[in-house]
């Protein structure tokens, strides 16, 4: 048998924590250090990749540069790490290689360098087409900047582009979100993939200081900010489904829509519990049911603390729970046959009462082959998915 075939398919996530500035809603691991620290960070990244003990057992089918803003550092730093990954690992020729990018940090030189290095997918964080909303969010770009750089990416040869959008934003109404959708779909060659996310106000962010506990009205300077009502949010979701479906996108996961054949292979790996490695500050990995993290302290990382932290071995119970609440995020749901093949028991032997109750409440459906969320189940997915946690 060919040696490559013996290797298990896996993904690689590489965290690039640098940003121009921190957005008002962001709780991701990010920092604003300059070029000297960035170069030192990438030297540590290179070292961490080379020290990986898993090089001989995994075949890499996806690589994802996330952040932070991976498109902020010099392009040679990003492409150099990709060269190291290829040197150390068996990377499939058709591997999906994604770089997250923020408008305001892209130019022709970077885009050509990414393309020439084999990056074949971009994920661009637009969030909103309303310039006033972008300012409230603390973004560094305007819609016009996004449009210019999106077109530049197309001209450079990128045919697989995803765009991130946000809804349920302070001061946003249904018409504003609909306008954002329509402007994105009116681009000369619209994106192949769209990821719409509802705002979650996280503790420790500037928005948390304005909207926490039961506060309904706060101010940004002299501007009052209202969170959308439940009816407004419901209307945004209705428009999202109507507009994207009409333009040929299908929903394949709760927060992800794609044209046929452009689903994110890397993200599907997480939902389907494929093995993955994490490199860079705070990155997580999971190999052979063993999950771990990299240190989240930048000073420690730069000093060479590259070892595995918070190591846990997933129990059978952990794996069963994750199979359900990750698998149900995908529209195809959880396969009964695959579940029984992996765990040696039927779904009903563990979750029969839960499934019957959720079917009665019209929150999931069961066609005999797979268990899936209904449309209503998708709308309130968090409490539905929590039903599959075992005591």
PyMOL commands that set and color helices and strands:
alter all, ss='L'
color gray80, all
select helices_A, chain A and resi 3-6+35-51+75-88+108-117+131-137+143-156+174-185+206-210+230-246+265-271+298-302+316-327+336-343+347-360+375-379+381-386
alter helices_A, ss='H'
color red, helices_A
select strands_A, chain A and resi 8-16+58-67+90-101+121-127+161-167+193-198+217-220+223-226+250-253+256-258+275-279+284-287+290-293+309-313+334-335+364-366+370-373
alter strands_A, ss='S'
color yellow, strands_A
deselect
rebuild
show_as cartoon
